[in-house]
Amino acid sequence: MKWHVNQVLKKCNYPEWALKKGREQTSNPKSSTESKRIQGQAKSKGNAVLPYVQGNSGQLKRAFLKNNINISFKPHKTLRHC
């Protein structure tokens, strides 16, 4: 299969350096982000996107982070909606 892919890419005029780099990347996969994770840090359970409310957003963020949930805030009003 790899040989076939190389032949097709060569026919499509891909440079040899690009083919070589692709072979190196597939033969030596880099370590996953899981192995780079800090030992004491647990894996995130998911993501939440909430509207930003001044005064409440900080408390909500801390509560979600304690439960290993990533949180992002979006503005309630944007320039488009003003």
C-alpha positions as CSV (number, residue, x, y, z in Angstrom):
1,M,0.0,0.0,0.0
2,K,2.8,2.5,0.9
3,W,4.6,1.7,-2.3
4,H,1.4,2.5,-4.3
5,V,0.9,5.8,-2.5
6,N,4.5,6.8,-3.2
7,Q,4.2,5.9,-6.9
8,V,1.0,8.0,-7.2
9,L,2.5,11.0,-5.5
10,K,5.6,10.8,-7.7
11,K,3.3,10.8,-10.8
12,C,1.6,13.9,-9.4
13,N,5.0,15.6,-9.3
14,Y,5.4,15.7,-5.5
15,P,9.0,16.5,-4.6
16,E,11.2,13.8,-3.2
17,W,11.8,15.7,0.1
18,A,8.1,15.7,0.8
19,L,7.8,12.0,0.3
20,K,10.9,11.4,2.5
21,K,9.4,13.6,5.2
22,G,6.1,11.7,5.1
23,R,7.9,8.4,5.4
24,E,9.8,9.6,8.4
25,Q,6.7,10.9,10.1
26,T,4.8,7.7,9.6
27,S,7.7,5.5,10.7
28,N,8.5,7.5,13.8
29,P,5.2,8.8,15.3
30,K,5.7,11.5,18.0
31,S,4.5,10.9,21.5
32,S,0.8,11.7,22.0
33,T,-0.4,14.6,24.1
34,E,-1.5,12.1,26.8
35,S,2.2,11.2,27.5
36,K,3.0,14.9,27.8
37,R,0.2,15.5,30.3
38,I,1.3,16.4,33.8
39,Q,1.1,13.4,36.1
40,G,-1.3,15.0,38.6
41,Q,-3.6,16.4,36.0
42,A,-6.6,14.3,34.9
43,K,-8.0,14.0,31.4
44,S,-10.7,16.5,30.5
45,K,-14.2,15.2,30.5
46,G,-15.3,17.6,27.8
47,N,-15.9,21.2,26.8
48,A,-18.6,23.7,27.6
49,V,-19.3,27.1,25.9
50,L,-21.3,29.5,27.9
51,P,-22.3,33.2,27.4
52,Y,-20.1,35.6,29.4
53,V,-21.8,37.2,32.3
54,Q,-19.8,39.6,34.4
55,G,-19.4,38.5,38.0
56,N,-20.6,34.9,37.4
57,S,-18.2,33.7,34.8
58,G,-15.2,33.4,37.1
59,Q,-17.1,31.3,39.6
60,L,-18.5,29.1,36.9
61,K,-15.0,28.6,35.4
62,R,-13.5,27.5,38.7
63,A,-16.4,25.1,39.3
64,F,-16.1,23.5,35.9
65,L,-12.3,23.2,36.2
66,K,-12.6,21.4,39.5
67,N,-14.6,18.8,37.6
68,N,-12.1,18.5,34.7
69,I,-14.4,20.3,32.2
70,N,-12.8,22.8,29.9
71,I,-14.9,26.0,29.6
72,S,-15.0,28.8,27.1
73,F,-17.0,32.0,27.2
74,K,-18.6,33.8,24.3
75,P,-19.8,37.4,24.4
76,H,-23.6,37.8,24.7
77,K,-23.6,40.7,22.2
78,T,-21.2,41.1,19.4
79,L,-20.6,44.1,17.2
80,R,-22.8,42.5,14.5
81,H,-25.8,42.4,16.9
82,C,-25.5,45.9,18.4
